[in-house]
Amino acid sequence: MGDADPPLIAVAGRQSSPRESGPHRHEAGQLLGMFSGLLTVRTDRGAWVLPTTRAVWIPPSHVHSARSHGPFAGWAAYISPKACAALPEQPRVIEVTGLLREAVLNAAEWDLEPFQPRQRNVFAVIVDEIAGSCADAFRLPMPSDARLLRIASVLADQPADPRTLDEWAEWAHAAPRTLSRRFVAETGLTFTAWRQRARLMRALELLAAGEPVTAVALELGYDNASAFIALFKRTFGATPGRYLAADVPQIGRA
């Protein structure tokens, strides 16, 4: 977005097939959300799986990637770098309020021309909603230590890998106690909790793709579907069957 562009450009649309965008960056800040479907977004700070009740804020020039799971309908608001001065400097996931969603939908109908007073007001609402938001705690934080990052990168892609902490430590050439301590220091989670969260995030992706609950549980290494459903409900406040439904109010916090 150049100096002559409006401070906000919003778009909305749908796609019948999955879509994947590799690591890239925008000069503008980006707020990305969904009307239907599920989206996974990764940055250097971690990964999020977004239901329709959440949107991800990507600050200007911050590298990120995104992948949808099955058909989806979504929206995006691009905010000029100058207008991002008061907005979060790091990526975060925020709750999508009805006010925010309607403001973005309204802006998606605008022509690319100088703002009128009413448009400036709507734009101010969008900026205020982002600025005043609280970061969602449920994400998969990535460690920075090279040895831990190797492990985390493999588990993020293959969360059902059954190797124990000791086996991972040997693979990464680290002492088990060091690995355990550094995981907590760098991610705020124990190794076991981090792997559990990685599995739950993959579960969301598989469920959105239409996989049966039992198949998802077994694929991710749980002994039975009941144990998986109980953990899922404790984390998200709803059973897998209800979580992706439109009437589930919001993602659980962890």
C-alpha positions in Angstrom: 0.0 0.0 0.0 1.5 3.3 -1.1 1.0 6.8 0.3 -1.8 7.4 -2.2 -3.7 4.3 -1.2 -6.5 4.4 1.4 -5.5 3.5 5.0 -7.8 0.4 4.8 -8.5 -2.1 2.1 -11.0 -4.9 3.0 -11.9 -8.0 1.0 -14.2 -11.0 1.5 -14.7 -14.2 -0.5 -15.1 -17.9 -0.6 -13.2 -20.9 -2.1 -14.4 -24.4 -2.7 -11.0 -26.0 -2.3 -8.3 -25.8 0.3 -5.8 -23.0 -0.1 -2.2 -22.7 1.1 0.1 -19.7 1.2 3.8 -20.3 1.9 5.8 -17.9 4.0 5.3 -14.3 2.8 4.9 -10.8 4.1 2.8 -7.7 3.4 3.8 -4.1 3.6 0.5 -3.5 5.3 -0.8 -4.9 8.5 -3.4 -7.7 8.0 -6.3 -8.9 10.0 -7.5 -12.3 8.7 -10.7 -14.1 9.7 -13.2 -16.7 8.5 -17.0 -16.9 8.0 -16.9 -20.7 7.7 -14.2 -23.3 7.7 -10.9 -23.5 9.6 -7.5 -21.8 9.0 -4.0 -22.6 10.3 -1.6 -19.6 10.5 2.1 -19.9 11.4 4.6 -17.2 12.3 7.9 -17.2 14.0 6.1 -16.7 17.3 4.1 -19.9 16.9 1.0 -21.4 15.3 -2.7 -20.9 15.6 -5.8 -22.8 14.4 -8.6 -20.3 13.8 -12.3 -21.1 14.0 -14.8 -18.5 12.8 -14.9 -16.8 16.2 -11.2 -15.7 16.0 -9.1 -13.6 13.6 -5.3 -13.3 13.4 -3.5 -10.0 13.4 -0.3 -9.9 11.4 1.7 -6.6 11.8 3.3 -5.0 8.7 6.2 -6.9 7.1 5.9 -9.9 9.5 6.5 -13.2 7.8 3.6 -15.7 8.0 2.0 -18.6 6.2 -1.6 -19.9 6.1 -3.4 -23.0 5.2 -7.2 -23.6 5.0 -8.8 -27.0 5.7 -11.4 -27.8 3.1 -13.8 -25.2 1.6 -13.9 -21.9 3.3 -15.3 -18.4 3.3 -13.1 -15.6 4.7 -12.2 -12.0 5.0 -9.2 -9.8 5.3 -8.5 -6.2 6.2 -5.2 -4.6 5.1 -4.2 -1.5 7.2 -1.5 0.9 5.9 1.8 0.9 7.9 1.2 4.5 9.1 -2.2 3.5 10.5 -0.6 0.6 12.5 1.4 2.7 14.9 -1.0 2.1 17.8 -1.7 -1.6 16.9 0.1 -4.7 18.4 3.6 -5.1 17.2 3.5 -8.9 17.4 1.1 -11.4 15.8 -1.8 -12.3 17.9 -5.2 -14.0 17.6 -8.2 -12.0 18.8 -11.9 -12.6 19.4 -14.1 -11.4 16.4 -16.9 -9.3 17.9 -20.0 -8.7 16.0 -19.0 -5.0 15.7 -15.6 -5.9 14.1 -17.1 -8.4 11.7 -19.8 -6.0 10.5 -17.3 -3.1 10.1 -15.0 -5.2 7.9 -17.9 -6.4 5.8 -19.0 -2.8 5.3 -15.5 -1.8 4.3 -15.3 -4.7 1.8 -17.9 -2.9 -0.3 -16.0 0.4 -0.5 -14.4 1.7 -3.7 -10.7 2.5 -3.7 -11.0 6.2 -3.3 -10.5 8.8 -0.6 -12.4 8.2 2.6 -15.6 10.0 3.3 -16.5 10.9 7.0 -18.6 7.8 7.5 -15.8 5.6 6.1 -13.3 7.2 8.4 -15.6 6.4 11.4 -15.9 2.7 10.3 -12.1 2.5 9.9 -11.6 3.9 13.4 -13.9 1.2 14.7 -11.8 -1.5 13.1 -8.6 0.0 14.5 -10.1 0.4 17.9 -11.3 -3.2 18.0 -7.8 -4.5 17.1 -6.0 -2.1 19.5 -8.3 -3.0 22.4 -8.2 -6.7 21.9 -6.7 -9.3 24.2 -4.4 -11.9 22.8 -5.8 -15.4 22.8 -3.7 -17.7 24.9 -4.3 -20.9 22.8 -1.4 -21.0 20.4 1.5 -23.3 19.8 4.6 -21.3 20.9 7.8 -22.2 19.1 11.1 -22.3 21.1 14.2 -20.4 19.8 16.9 -22.8 21.0 18.1 -24.6 17.9 17.9 -28.1 19.4 14.4 -27.5 20.8 13.3 -25.9 17.5 14.3 -29.0 15.6 12.1 -31.1 17.9 9.2 -28.7 17.9 9.3 -28.4 14.1 9.0 -32.2 13.6 6.2 -32.5 16.2 4.3 -29.6 14.8 4.1 -31.5 11.5 3.9 -35.0 13.0 2.3 -34.5 16.4 1.5 -38.3 16.8 5.2 -39.1 16.9 5.4 -41.4 20.0 9.0 -40.8 20.9 9.6 -40.0 24.6 11.4 -37.0 26.1 14.5 -39.1 26.5 14.4 -40.3 22.9 13.9 -36.8 21.6 16.8 -35.5 23.8 19.1 -38.2 22.3 17.9 -37.3 18.8 18.6 -33.6 19.3 21.9 -34.2 21.2 20.7 -32.6 24.4 20.4 -33.8 28.0 16.8 -34.7 28.9 16.8 -32.4 31.9 18.1 -29.5 29.9 15.5 -30.1 27.2 12.7 -30.3 29.8 13.9 -27.1 31.5 14.4 -25.1 28.3 11.0 -26.1 26.9 9.3 -24.5 29.9 11.6 -21.4 29.8 11.0 -20.7 26.1 7.4 -21.7 25.5 5.8 -21.5 29.0 4.7 -25.2 28.6 6.2 -28.5 29.7 7.3 -30.8 26.9 4.3 -33.0 27.5 1.8 -30.1 27.5 3.4 -28.6 24.3 3.0 -31.9 22.5 -0.6 -32.3 23.8 -1.4 -28.8 22.4 0.2 -29.7 19.0 -2.0 -32.8 18.9 -5.1 -30.8 19.7 -4.4 -28.3 17.0 -3.9 -31.1 14.5 -7.2 -32.5 15.7 -9.0 -29.3 14.8 -7.6 -29.5 11.3 -8.6 -33.2 10.9 -12.1 -32.6 12.3 -12.6 -29.7 9.9 -11.6 -31.9 7.0 -14.4 -34.3 8.0 -12.5 -37.0 9.7 -14.5 -39.1 12.3 -13.7 -38.4 15.9 -12.5 -41.9 16.6 -10.2 -41.9 13.6 -8.8 -38.6 14.7 -8.2 -39.8 18.2 -6.4 -43.0 17.1 -4.4 -41.1 14.4 -3.0 -38.7 17.0 -2.0 -41.5 19.4 -4.8 -41.5 22.0 -5.7 -44.9 23.4 -9.5 -44.4 22.8 -12.0 -41.8 21.6 -13.3 -41.2 25.1 -10.0 -40.0 26.4 -9.6 -37.7 23.4 -13.1 -36.3 23.7 -12.6 -35.6 27.4 -9.4 -33.7 26.9 -10.9 -31.8 23.9 -13.9 -30.7 26.0 -11.7 -29.6 28.9 -9.6 -27.5 26.6 -12.2 -26.0 24.3 -15.3 -26.1 26.4 -17.2 -28.3 23.8 -17.1 -31.8 22.4 -15.5 -32.2 19.0 -18.9 -32.6 17.4 -20.1 -29.2 18.7 -16.9 -27.3 18.4 -17.0 -26.5 14.7 -20.7 -25.7 14.8 -21.7 -22.1 14.4 -23.3 -21.9 17.9 -20.1 -22.6 19.8 -19.3 -19.2 21.2 -15.5 -19.1 21.3 -12.3 -21.1 21.5 -11.3 -22.2 25.0 -8.2 -20.7 26.6 -5.3 -22.7 27.8 
